[in-house]
């Protein structure tokens, strides 16, 4: 029988004592009445970047989907499995979230793999390359604009360009665009710097980022 690793069991017990017990009424309300978050966050699955921690959120306050490099695929109905698209559809159409935030971060391994195809170890399935190919156009834009900069600066530029690309892809979803046009849904972008704890927010009017 496979057992839970000891360090996870210990962490769960600490959670139960330090967090769950003092907030048990809140958890019981969530269990009884369900969730009603007003914000969805599309974030990277990087273990260093936790949206609930960054935004000091309690359970039930954020609807979060995480994937490599916080990417949103363009709207399409072919194929059979659409994890990110399913989460967007559920959040927008069923939970009726009012805000949809795409949050990138510094030092993203997926972005490094998008810039340098040999940066990640892959199997013959090439899941990483196929996923990161969504940023092929953005990659060319960044390389053309940052020919004389360092690799780390190009990575940061593509991290931020990737957020913009995901916002563009969100608007390819008809139900997202419709609700945004009606003023019932707002799209946002941000970039979190792990070392400094800085959150830079994308200003869609100017096309630039500013620190909160």
C-alpha positions in Angstrom: 0.0 0.0 0.0 1.3 3.4 -0.9 1.4 5.8 2.1 1.4 9.6 2.1 4.9 10.9 2.7 5.6 11.7 6.3 6.3 15.4 5.6 2.9 15.8 3.9 1.1 14.1 6.8 2.9 16.4 9.2 2.0 19.4 7.1 -1.7 18.3 7.0 -1.8 18.0 10.8 -0.4 21.5 11.2 -2.9 22.8 8.7 -5.8 21.1 10.6 -4.6 22.6 13.9 -3.4 26.0 12.9 -5.7 26.9 10.0 -8.7 24.6 9.8 -9.7 24.5 13.5 -9.8 28.3 14.0 -11.8 28.7 10.7 -14.0 25.7 10.9 -17.2 27.8 10.7 -16.0 29.3 7.4 -15.3 25.8 6.0 -18.7 24.6 7.1 -20.3 27.6 5.3 -18.4 26.8 2.2 -19.4 23.1 2.4 -23.1 24.1 2.9 -23.5 27.0 0.5 -20.8 26.3 -2.1 -18.3 28.8 -3.5 -18.9 32.2 -4.9 -15.6 33.8 -5.7 -15.6 37.1 -7.7 -12.2 36.5 -9.2 -10.5 33.8 -11.3 -6.7 33.7 -11.4 -4.8 31.9 -14.2 -1.4 31.3 -12.8 1.7 29.2 -13.3 2.0 25.8 -11.6 5.5 26.9 -10.3 5.7 25.8 -6.7 7.1 29.3 -5.7 4.1 31.2 -6.9 0.8 30.6 -5.0 -2.0 33.0 -5.8 -3.9 32.4 -2.6 -0.8 33.4 -0.6 0.2 36.3 -2.8 -3.3 37.8 -2.5 -3.8 36.7 1.1 -7.0 34.9 0.2 -9.1 32.6 2.3 -10.6 29.4 0.8 -13.6 30.3 -1.4 -12.3 33.7 -2.4 -10.3 32.9 -5.6 -11.0 30.4 -8.3 -7.6 29.3 -9.5 -6.4 27.3 -12.5 -2.6 26.7 -12.8 -0.6 25.5 -15.7 2.9 25.7 -17.1 3.6 29.4 -17.8 0.0 30.5 -17.0 -1.1 30.2 -20.6 -4.6 30.5 -22.1 -5.1 28.7 -25.3 -7.1 30.4 -28.1 -10.7 29.4 -28.3 -11.4 26.2 -30.3 -13.8 23.3 -30.0 -11.8 20.6 -31.7 -10.2 17.8 -29.8 -11.6 16.3 -26.6 -9.8 17.6 -23.5 -9.7 21.3 -22.7 -8.6 21.8 -19.1 -8.0 25.5 -19.1 -11.0 26.3 -21.3 -13.2 24.2 -19.1 -12.1 26.2 -16.0 -12.7 29.5 -17.8 -16.2 28.4 -19.0 -17.1 27.2 -15.5 -15.8 30.3 -13.8 -17.4 32.8 -16.2 -20.7 31.0 -17.0 -21.4 29.2 -13.7 -19.6 31.1 -10.9 -20.2 34.4 -12.7 -16.8 35.8 -11.7 -16.4 39.5 -12.2 -12.6 39.6 -12.7 -10.3 37.3 -14.6 -6.6 37.8 -13.9 -3.7 36.2 -15.7 -0.6 36.3 -13.5 2.9 35.6 -14.8 6.1 35.5 -12.6 9.9 35.8 -12.7 12.2 32.9 -13.5 9.5 30.9 -15.3 10.8 27.6 -16.5 8.2 27.3 -19.2 9.1 30.7 -20.6 12.8 29.7 -20.6 11.8 26.6 -22.6 9.9 28.7 -25.0 12.9 30.9 -25.6 15.4 28.0 -25.7 14.0 24.7 -27.0 16.8 22.8 -25.2 16.1 24.4 -21.8 13.8 21.6 -20.6 14.1 17.8 -20.6 11.3 16.3 -22.7 10.1 12.8 -23.6 9.3 11.8 -27.2 5.8 13.2 -26.7 7.2 16.7 -26.4 4.4 17.9 -24.2 6.4 21.0 -23.1 7.3 22.1 -26.6 3.8 21.6 -27.9 2.3 23.6 -25.0 4.8 26.4 -25.2 4.4 26.7 -29.0 1.4 29.0 -28.1 4.1 31.7 -27.5 6.0 31.2 -30.8 4.8 34.5 -32.2 5.4 36.3 -28.9 8.9 34.8 -28.8 9.8 36.3 -32.2 8.4 39.7 -31.1 10.6 39.6 -28.0 13.7 38.4 -29.8 13.4 41.2 -32.4 12.9 43.9 -29.7 15.6 42.7 -27.3 18.5 41.7 -29.6 21.1 43.4 -27.4 19.8 42.5 -24.0 20.8 39.7 -21.7 19.0 36.3 -21.6 17.4 37.1 -18.2 16.0 40.3 -19.6 14.6 38.4 -22.6 13.0 35.9 -20.3 11.3 38.7 -18.3 10.1 40.3 -21.5 8.6 37.1 -22.7 7.0 36.4 -19.3 5.2 39.8 -19.6 4.4 39.3 -23.3 2.9 35.9 -22.5 0.5 37.5 -20.1 -0.6 39.9 -22.8 -1.0 37.0 -25.2 -3.2 35.1 -22.8 -5.4 38.1 -22.3 -5.7 38.3 -26.1 -6.7 34.6 -26.2 -9.2 35.1 -23.5 -11.0 37.6 -25.7 -11.2 34.9 -28.4 -13.8 33.1 -26.2 -17.2 34.4 -27.3 -18.7 34.3 -23.9 -15.8 36.1 -22.3 -15.8 38.9 -25.0 -19.6 39.2 -24.7 -19.6 39.7 -20.9 -16.6 42.1 -21.1 -18.3 44.2 -23.7 -21.4 44.3 -21.5 -19.2 45.5 -18.5 -19.9 42.4 -16.5 -16.4 40.9 -16.7 -13.0 42.6 -16.5 -9.7 41.1 -17.7 -6.5 41.8 -15.9 -2.8 41.0 -16.3 0.1 41.0 -13.7 3.6 39.8 -13.2 5.0 38.7 -9.8 8.7 39.0 -9.0 9.6 36.2 -6.6 12.8 37.8 -5.2 11.4 41.3 -4.5 7.8 40.4 -3.9 6.8 43.1 -6.4 3.5 42.8 -8.4 3.6 44.7 -11.7 0.1 45.2 -13.2 -0.5 45.4 -17.0 -2.1 48.7 -18.1 -4.1 47.7 -21.2 -4.5 51.3 -22.2 -0.8 52.0 -22.4 0.5 48.5 -23.0 3.0 48.9 -20.1 3.4 47.5 -16.6 3.3 49.4 -13.3 4.1 48.3 -9.8 1.2 48.1 -7.3 
